[in-house]
């Protein structure tokens, strides 16, 4: 599979995750979100940036529980709730947010 952004082709795997994470850009994130029928807002970008920082630090994309914990620690308890993340990235926040952030599929996510 592939995704075209600004006249350039980017390879994705069969689930829509970027094959080459170094290609990620905000414009590519917008295109990946559009595929998921999500219009990115500042709230989405908070989570995307948090995920990218988490990945840079630990070299893994967090599953749901660690994601919720990380969001709560960094953005506060009102945002560090599963229901909040589910509203932003349905139907599977850890998977969808990681995909849009240009990260690999989180381990332990069905």
C-alpha positions in Angstrom: 0.0 0.0 0.0 1.0 3.6 -0.3 -0.1 7.1 0.5 0.4 10.2 -1.8 1.0 13.5 -0.1 2.1 16.6 -2.0 2.9 14.6 -5.1 5.1 12.2 -3.2 4.4 8.5 -2.6 5.0 7.0 0.9 4.9 3.3 1.6 2.6 1.9 4.2 2.0 -1.7 5.3 -1.2 -3.5 4.9 -2.6 -1.9 8.0 -1.7 1.6 7.0 1.4 2.1 9.2 4.3 4.0 7.6 7.0 1.6 6.4 9.8 4.2 6.8 9.2 6.2 10.0 11.8 8.8 9.0 9.4 10.0 6.3 6.9 11.2 8.8 5.8 14.9 8.7 2.8 16.9 10.0 1.4 16.9 6.4 1.7 13.1 6.3 0.0 12.9 9.7 -2.9 14.9 8.3 -3.2 12.4 5.4 -3.0 9.4 7.7 -5.6 10.9 9.9 -7.8 11.6 6.9 -7.6 7.9 6.0 -9.0 7.2 9.5 -11.7 9.9 9.0 -10.2 12.1 11.7 -9.7 15.8 11.4 -6.8 16.7 13.6 -7.3 19.3 16.3 -4.8 20.8 18.8 -6.0 18.0 21.2 -5.0 15.4 18.7 -1.6 17.0 18.2 -1.0 16.9 22.0 -1.3 13.1 21.9 0.6 12.7 18.6 3.5 14.8 19.9 3.5 13.0 23.3 3.6 9.6 21.4 6.5 10.7 19.3 8.4 11.8 22.3 7.6 8.5 24.1 8.8 6.6 21.1 12.0 8.6 20.9 12.7 7.9 24.5 11.7 4.2 24.8 11.8 3.0 21.1 8.4 1.6 21.3 4.8 2.7 20.8 2.8 2.2 24.0 -0.3 0.0 24.2 -3.4 1.5 25.8 -2.6 1.3 29.5 0.8 2.8 29.2 -0.5 5.5 26.9 -3.3 6.5 29.3 -0.7 6.6 32.1 1.7 8.7 30.0 -1.1 11.1 29.0 -2.2 11.5 32.6 1.4 12.2 33.8 2.1 14.8 31.0 -1.3 16.4 30.2 -3.2 15.9 33.4 -5.8 13.4 34.8 -8.7 14.8 32.8 -7.0 13.9 29.5 -5.4 10.7 30.9 -8.5 8.7 30.6 -9.4 6.0 28.1 -12.7 7.6 27.2 -11.0 10.9 26.3 -8.5 9.1 24.0 -11.3 7.0 22.5 -13.2 10.2 21.6 -10.1 11.5 19.8 -8.9 8.2 18.1 -11.7 5.7 17.7 -12.0 2.7 17.8 -8.5 1.9 19.2 -6.6 5.0 20.5 -3.2 3.4 20.9 -3.2 1.9 17.4 -4.8 4.8 15.5 -2.8 7.5 17.3 0.5 5.6 16.8 -0.4 5.2 13.1 -1.0 8.9 12.6 2.2 9.7 14.6 4.2 7.6 12.2 5.1 5.0 14.7 4.9 1.2 14.5 1.8 -0.7 15.7 1.9 -0.9 19.5 2.8 -4.3 20.9 0.1 -6.2 22.7 -2.7 -4.4 20.8 -5.1 -6.7 19.1 
